[in-house]
Amino acid sequence: MNAGRHSLRSFFAHTTCQNDSAMYRLRSVFLGIFLSLLAIKGSAMSILDVGKMCTFSKVSGVILKNGKPLAGATVLRESGSQKKVTDQTTTDENGYFEMPAKFERSIAKFLPMEFVAGQTLTVEFDGETHSIWRSVKRSVEENSESRGRPIEVRCDLQNEEKPFVVNQVVTITKCDWNVEPDEDDFDDWKLFSDE
């Protein structure tokens, strides 16, 4: 009986030792992977961004009506190349709003095809809807709409829509924004005209 106990103890001690050794190796592997990811943070982040395309860069600004800040207005944004996505925010007491950049993931980023994402901004206030921005985005990079800077606008709902051309992309807008337009003269364009 003692011999049986001794061999049973020996078996459990050996098994426990093997399990501890396997756990140690497993912990070492996970620690190695974690430290490797920390060491190559830039490369690891680019792997996580595979297929990521910016459909509407960060946008902020002030909404006005007859030159006065419009508090409590709803700003709606729609964007997307594969699927339209809508988000919204509300202006503060100074008419200010801010919306983060919007992204989508798609294998289309790697295909030989042109990227096109529709963009609209509308403002709802007192039961009225005002279109303040209609455009397309033709580059997957963030801030390509305004030559590398975040979009900052000042929009008066009473303004007439006008074409604004940046990087050969026409934006129909009621806003003034922080970018120089292309040198082409588009002041003579008649929007939605039959002429």
Helices and strands as residue ranges (DSSP letters): H 2-39, H 41-48, E 52-56, E 59-65, E 68-69, E 74-80, E 85-90, E 96-99, E 102-105, G 107-110, E 117-125, E 128-137, G 144-146, E 151-156, E 162-166, E 169-173, E 175-177
